[in-house]
Amino acid sequence: MNWIRRLLVSASESLWLRERAPRYRFVRRAAARFFPGENVGSAIAAARGLATDGIFTLLTHLGENVRDRHESETVAQQYLELLDRIRAENLPAEISVKLTQLGLDVDHELCYANLARLVERAGSQTVWIDMEQSAYVDATLELYTRAQKAYRRTGICVQTYLHRTEKDLVPLIEMGAAVRLVKGAYSEPRDIAYAKKREVDENYFRLARILLGPEAQRAGVRAVLATHHRKLIARITEWAAAQGIPKNQLEFAMLYGIQRGEQVRLAREGYRSDVLISYGAFWFPWYMRRLAERPANILFVIRNFFSR
């Protein structure tokens, strides 16, 4: 399946496909499984529905690699309005942003200023920073560390397919960070990232144990384990139970439209269950990367292609 994953990641990076593929009805219909709509109202409605099942949400406005100062400020303003909407609706929700949306490719100080505006508006809620390609890791960690020291209300996403991530966790644990552990879905060379699924899964389990371990617990680390892999979830929960870690200290995150039954099961059994809800017009690259994370979802696309 590695060649399928590489093909999907390449598709996510294709400007030609980004412009043309969304015009096809079957592509839009298949993608709709993974996000409730392009506008903020549809995302809020989905979050409201999940809350009835005791599920928390992470909301993100799709987009990346903004290279215009004014546009980055516009994105920040959209997130500020989203935070106001979350508060007005009294939703159990947080936001998750890409720093390249906030101007990282334009100017680091501009990006930090936009990020600071969001953290200040969020109040006691955590503002999550997504991790992007390996070329952005150092800058992302630098700005995250700066924000965390200033506000103590930020979270960072780290990717288990990168060889470097275990070392990156050391200072994050020392500062008592909120860390969301994901597998990663960008095209990276073998000297930077694990190429085989089995290797990524094993590294995930290893890093999850570090984030749930005694040192991390003493430091006040909040670990969010983002995976849809049921066997991996079972391994983690069994290990945690053996260590005497209470269920309510384990937090799992999944994507909207995937494994809804598992999301509800975890919430009902006493774990914190989160769902990432994405919305916006810039959905095709994101959708391709979601397929790359789980190529079995291609079968869903094929069924939509032949359905009327």
KOLTOR-586883 format. One record per residue (C-alpha): residue number from 0; residue in one letter; x, y, z. Coordinates in steps of 0.25 Angstrom, whole numbers, plus 2048, in hexadecimal, padded with zeros to 3 digits. Example, Ala and Ser with C-alpha at 12.3 -4.5 7.8 and 13.67 -1.06 7.14 Angstrom:
REM residues 2
SITE   seq   type     x     y     z
SITE     0      A   831   7EE   81F
SITE     1      S   837   7FC   81D
This chain:
REM residues 308
SITE   seq   type     x     y     z
SITE     0      M   800   800   800
SITE     1      N   80C   809   801
SITE     2      W   80B   80D   7F2
SITE     3      I   7FD   811   7F4
SITE     4      R   800   819   7FF
SITE     5      R   80B   820   7F8
SITE     6      L   802   822   7EC
SITE     7      L   7F7   829   7F5
SITE     8      V   801   832   7FC
SITE     9      S   806   836   7EE
SITE    10      A   7F8   839   7EA
SITE    11      S   7F6   842   7F6
SITE    12      E   802   84A   7F2
SITE    13      S   7FD   84C   7E3
SITE    14      L   7F8   85A   7E0
SITE    15      W   7F2   854   7D3
SITE    16      L   7EA   84A   7DB
SITE    17      R   7E7   855   7E6
SITE    18      E   7E0   85E   7DB
SITE    19      R   7D9   853   7D3
SITE    20      A   7D5   847   7DC
SITE    21      P   7CB   84E   7E5
SITE    22      R   7C3   851   7D8
SITE    23      Y   7BF   843   7D8
SITE    24      R   7B2   83F   7DF
SITE    25      F   7B7   831   7E3
SITE    26      V   7C3   837   7E9
SITE    27      R   7BB   841   7F1
SITE    28      R   7B1   837   7F6
SITE    29      A   7BC   82D   7FA
SITE    30      A   7C4   838   802
SITE    31      A   7B7   83C   809
SITE    32      R   7B8   830   812
SITE    33      F   7C4   837   819
SITE    34      F   7C0   845   81B
SITE    35      P   7B2   84A   81D
SITE    36      G   7B2   856   813
SITE    37      E   7BA   862   80F
SITE    38      N   7B4   86C   818
SITE    39      V   7B6   86E   827
SITE    40      G   7A7   86C   82A
SITE    41      S   7A8   85E   825
SITE    42      A   7B4   85B   82E
SITE    43      I   7AD   861   83A
SITE    44      A   7A1   859   837
SITE    45      A   7A9   84C   836
SITE    46      A   7B1   850   843
SITE    47      R   7A3   852   84A
SITE    48      G   79F   844   846
SITE    49      L   7AB   83D   84B
SITE    50      A   7AA   844   858
SITE    51      T   79D   83D   85B
SITE    52      D   7A5   830   85B
SITE    53      G   7AF   836   865
SITE    54      I   7B9   838   85A
SITE    55      F   7C2   844   85A
SITE    56      T   7C7   84B   84D
SITE    57      L   7D3   852   846
SITE    58      L   7CF   85B   83B
SITE    59      T   7D8   85F   830
SITE    60      H   7D6   868   824
SITE    61      L   7DD   861   818
SITE    62      G   7E8   869   812
SITE    63      E   7F8   86A   811
SITE    64      N   804   871   80C
SITE    65      V   7FE   87F   80C
SITE    66      R   808   888   806
SITE    67      D   801   896   807
SITE    68      R   801   89E   814
SITE    69      H   7F3   8A3   812
SITE    70      E   7ED   895   810
SITE    71      S   7F4   88F   81C
SITE    72      E   7EE   89A   824
SITE    73      T   7E0   897   81E
SITE    74      V   7E2   888   822
SITE    75      A   7E5   88C   830
SITE    76      Q   7D9   895   830
SITE    77      Q   7D0   889   82C
SITE    78      Y   7D6   881   837
SITE    79      L   7D3   88C   841
SITE    80      E   7C4   88B   83C
SITE    81      L   7C4   87C   83D
SITE    82      L   7C9   87D   84C
SITE    83      D   7BE   887   84F
SITE    84      R   7B4   87E   848
SITE    85      I   7B9   872   851
SITE    86      R   7B7   87A   85D
SITE    87      A   7A9   87F   859
SITE    88      E   7A5   871   857
SITE    89      N   7AB   86C   864
SITE    90      L   7B2   861   85C
SITE    91      P   7BC   857   861
SITE    92      A   7C6   85B   856
SITE    93      E   7D4   860   853
SITE    94      I   7DA   865   847
SITE    95      S   7E6   860   83F
SITE    96      V   7EE   868   835
SITE    97      K   7FA   867   82B
SITE    98      L   804   872   82D
SITE    99      T   806   873   81E
SITE   100      Q   7F7   878   81E
SITE   101      L   7FC   883   828
SITE   102      G   807   888   820
SITE   103      L   813   87F   823
SITE   104      D   818   880   814
SITE   105      V   816   88F   815
SITE   106      D   81D   893   822
SITE   107      H   81F   88C   82F
SITE   108      E   81B   898   837
SITE   109      L   80E   89A   82F
SITE   110      C   80B   88B   832
SITE   111      Y   80E   88C   841
SITE   112      A   805   899   842
SITE   113      N   7F9   892   83B
SITE   114      L   7FB   885   844
SITE   115      A   7FC   88E   851
SITE   116      R   7EF   895   84D
SITE   117      L   7E8   887   84C
SITE   118      V   7EE   882   859
SITE   119      E   7E9   88F   860
SITE   120      R   7DB   88E   85B
SITE   121      A   7DA   87F   85E
SITE   122      G   7DB   882   86D
SITE   123      S   7DD   875   875
SITE   124      Q   7DB   86C   868
SITE   125      T   7E7   866   862
SITE   126      V   7EB   86B   854
SITE   127      W   7F1   85F   84C
SITE   128      I   7FC   861   842
SITE   129      D   7FD   857   837
SITE   130      M   80A   851   832
SITE   131      E   80D   852   823
SITE   132      Q   818   84D   81A
SITE   133      S   826   84A   820
SITE   134      A   82B   857   81B
SITE   135      Y   822   85F   825
SITE   136      V   825   856   831
SITE   137      D   830   85F   837
SITE   138      A   828   86C   835
SITE   139      T   81B   866   83A
SITE   140      L   822   861   847
SITE   141      E   829   86F   849
SITE   142      L   81C   877   848
SITE   143      Y   814   86C   850
SITE   144      T   81F   86D   85B
SITE   145      R   81E   87C   85B
SITE   146      A   80F   87C   85C
SITE   147      Q   80E   871   866
SITE   148      K   818   879   86F
SITE   149      A   810   886   86E
SITE   150      Y   802   880   86F
SITE   151      R   802   871   874
SITE   152      R   7F5   86F   86C
SITE   153      T   7FB   869   85F
SITE   154      G   7FC   85B   859
SITE   155      I   805   855   84F
SITE   156      C   804   84A   845
SITE   157      V   80F   840   842
SITE   158      Q   811   835   838
SITE   159      T   815   827   83B
SITE   160      Y   81A   824   82D
SITE   161      L   826   82E   82F
SITE   162      H   833   828   835
SITE   163      R   835   835   83D
SITE   164      T   828   835   844
SITE   165      E   82D   82D   851
SITE   166      K   838   837   853
SITE   167      D   82E   843   851
SITE   168      L   825   83D   85C
SITE   169      V   830   83F   866
SITE   170      P   82F   84F   868
SITE   171      L   820   84E   865
SITE   172      I   81E   845   871
SITE   173      E   828   84D   87A
SITE   174      M   81F   859   877
SITE   175      G   812   851   87A
SITE   176      A   80C   853   86C
SITE   177      A   7FF   84F   866
SITE   178      V   803   845   85B
SITE   179      R   7FB   83F   850
SITE   180      L   801   833   84B
SITE   181      V   7FE   830   83C
SITE   182      K   805   827   832
SITE   183      G   807   831   827
SITE   184      A   803   832   818
SITE   185      Y   80D   83A   810
SITE   186      S   817   834   806
SITE   187      E   824   833   80D
SITE   188      P   831   82C   809
SITE   189      R   836   820   811
SITE   190      D   841   826   818
SITE   191      I   837   82F   81F
SITE   192      A   82A   827   820
SITE   193      Y   827   818   822
SITE   194      A   822   812   815
SITE   195      K   81B   806   81A
SITE   196      K   80D   806   821
SITE   197      R   812   7FC   82B
SITE   198      E   81E   804   82F
SITE   199      V   815   811   831
SITE   200      D   80B   809   839
SITE   201      E   816   804   842
SITE   202      N   81C   811   844
SITE   203      Y   80E   817   847
SITE   204      F   80C   80C   852
SITE   205      R   81A   810   858
SITE   206      L   817   81F   858
SITE   207      A   80A   81D   85E
SITE   208      R   810   816   869
SITE   209      I   81A   821   86B
SITE   210      L   80F   82C   86B
SITE   211      L   806   823   875
SITE   212      G   812   820   87E
SITE   213      P   816   824   88C
SITE   214      E   81F   82F   888
SITE   215      A   815   835   87E
SITE   216      Q   80A   834   889
SITE   217      R   812   83B   893
SITE   218      A   815   846   88A
SITE   219      G   806   848   887
SITE   220      V   806   844   878
SITE   221      R   7F9   843   871
SITE   222      A   7FA   837   867
SITE   223      V   7F0   836   85C
SITE   224      L   7F1   829   854
SITE   225      A   7EC   82C   846
SITE   226      T   7EA   81E   83F
SITE   227      H   7DF   816   839
SITE   228      H   7E7   809   83A
SITE   229      R   7DE   800   843
SITE   230      K   7E9   7F6   846
SITE   231      L   7F3   802   84A
SITE   232      I   7E8   808   853
SITE   233      A   7E6   7FB   85A
SITE   234      R   7F5   7F9   85C
SITE   235      I   7F6   807   862
SITE   236      T   7EA   805   86B
SITE   237      E   7EE   7F7   870
SITE   238      W   7FC   7FD   873
SITE   239      A   7F6   809   87A
SITE   240      A   7ED   800   883
SITE   241      A   7F9   7F7   886
SITE   242      Q   801   804   88B
SITE   243      G   7F5   808   893
SITE   244      I   7F2   815   88B
SITE   245      P   7E3   818   88C
SITE   246      K   7DA   818   880
SITE   247      N   7D7   827   881
SITE   248      Q   7E5   82A   880
SITE   249      L   7E6   824   872
SITE   250      E   7E1   82D   866
SITE   251      F   7DF   828   858
SITE   252      A   7DD   830   84B
SITE   253      M   7D7   82C   83E
SITE   254      L   7D2   833   831
SITE   255      Y   7C4   836   82E
SITE   256      G   7BD   82B   827
SITE   257      I   7C7   820   82A
SITE   258      Q   7C4   816   835
SITE   259      R   7B8   81D   83B
SITE   260      G   7B5   810   843
SITE   261      E   7C2   810   849
SITE   262      Q   7C2   81E   84D
SITE   263      V   7B4   81C   854
SITE   264      R   7BA   80F   85B
SITE   265      L   7C6   816   860
SITE   266      A   7BD   822   866
SITE   267      R   7B3   818   86C
SITE   268      E   7BE   810   873
SITE   269      G   7C4   81C   87A
SITE   270      Y   7CF   820   870
SITE   271      R   7D0   82E   86B
SITE   272      S   7CC   82D   85C
SITE   273      D   7CF   839   852
SITE   274      V   7CB   83B   844
SITE   275      L   7D2   844   83A
SITE   276      I   7C8   84B   831
SITE   277      S   7CE   852   825
SITE   278      Y   7C7   85C   81C
SITE   279      G   7CA   866   811
SITE   280      A   7CB   867   802
SITE   281      F   7DA   862   802
SITE   282      W   7D6   853   805
SITE   283      F   7DC   84B   7F9
SITE   284      P   7EB   84B   7FE
SITE   285      W   7E6   848   80C
SITE   286      Y   7DD   83D   807
SITE   287      M   7E8   836   7FF
SITE   288      R   7F1   836   80B
SITE   289      R   7E5   82F   813
SITE   290      L   7E4   824   809
SITE   291      A   7F3   823   809
SITE   292      E   7F3   820   818
SITE   293      R   7E9   815   816
SITE   294      P   7E9   810   807
SITE   295      A   7DD   807   80B
SITE   296      N   7D4   813   809
SITE   297      I   7D7   812   7FA
SITE   298      L   7CC   807   7FA
SITE   299      F   7C2   812   7FF
SITE   300      V   7C6   81B   7F4
SITE   301      I   7C4   810   7E9
SITE   302      R   7B6   80D   7EF
SITE   303      N   7B2   81B   7ED
SITE   304      F   7B7   81C   7DF
SITE   305      F   7AE   810   7DB
SITE   306      S   7A2   815   7E3
SITE   307      R   797   81D   7DD
